[in-house]
Amino acid sequence: MQSTTLSHSTSRGMEVWAVEGVAHCIIRYLDLSTFDAVVHFIQSSPELHGYPQDGSLWSELSVLHFKAQRDLELRFLALPTRDRGWDWTDRRRTCVELQEFLQSKD
């Protein structure tokens, strides 16, 4: 019985993220310390793969958190980054804007 309840509540939690407007609001209100966990969750859920590819969302978040998008010249510098436990630099998984957001966060 408990496993049924757990899978049902997990399914309900996924429903919240499936509504784009709700997901965008949640993401906008996250503090920087929680982004890695949330982005890891989003990218690991096939149903939510559109969010790591949403360049306009991550551009908006860069301006919101860092007051501007990342300087274009920084794209070509080899700067240290954190290991996030998944390949966040793969262009098939994440847009350039998300990659730059995560680099700015580092």
Number of C-alpha atoms within 10 A of each C-alpha: 5 7 8 9 10 11 11 12 12 11 11 12 11 15 13 13 18 15 11 13 11 13 15 14 10 13 19 15 9 11 9 11 9 10 14 15 10 14 18 16 11 18 20 12 11 8 13 18 15 16 24 23 19 15 17 13 16 24 18 17 21 21 13 12 15 13 10 12 18 17 9 9 7 12 13 7 8 7 9 8 11 10 8 12 8 10 12 20 14 11 13 10 16 20 21 20 22 26 19 21 21 21 16 16 16 11
